[in-house]
């Protein structure tokens, strides 16, 4: 994967990320293993949403989402900056993301007692990636714009979990979860539209 096809992440410049990725690059751990680990954290978070959407479960889910994102950050840094790129790196860079996204977003729908909304959000989230990669297949730079790119989806999901904890402890209601699920679905649809329009504009302008 070229540098133009990497998602812009500000945390790459942070000291802790550089030190941790350097340590991992010196170990026997591969970038692909880190990518697969992100699925484990996503699955654990999704389990909490589906089977234990209690205050402790929601808190654990929020933590798992952040750990999933840390894996997504470090796999690329270990591969690129750490010099451990592999022939299958591009495959592992994309597929675990789609699985992790789907697990968490579907899980959020079930926690909000609206499974259909979770499945719709997961479908639209996968479609945002499809549009991005399709643009790349046409020779254009991959477009990571929002309003609901991966980091935005995970930020909304984390906020929904934390707000649901506060909401349950104060009001005893669960509106935060269904609102979060709806925001992810609607935002992902808008992201598909914005990325598609950007691709069309570049093609009309000759790339």
C-alpha angles and dihedrals in degrees: 000000000000124000090251089061096054120107110246106245120176092203090071087078094053120109096232092053093049093049095045094046090048090052091049091048089057092050131075090255113115128214089242091057090052089051091053090048088062088064090055092055091045091050091050091049091048091050089055091051095048103035105022113024090163125127093270091043093051091048091050090048091053089051092048091052090055092047089051089054091048088055090049089052097046100044091063094042093050090048099044108025093028094050096234100123116153135197090250095044095107090052093051090044092062111027099056089049092056092047094046092047093050095047094052099040094046089047090053090054091054092047088053091050090242104102092169090060091052092050091046091050091049091050093049092045090055089048091056088059091046092054091047094050092043089057088052091051088058090058096260126127110266110260115225096176123138156176081180109014119154096278090048092050091051092046090054092047092050092047091048091054094047094044090048089056091053091042093052093047093050109025104015092229135118106215094123093068096052092043090051091049091050093048091053093050096045093042092049090053090052089048091054089051095046093048093046091050090049091052091049091049092051092048092049089049090052097259 
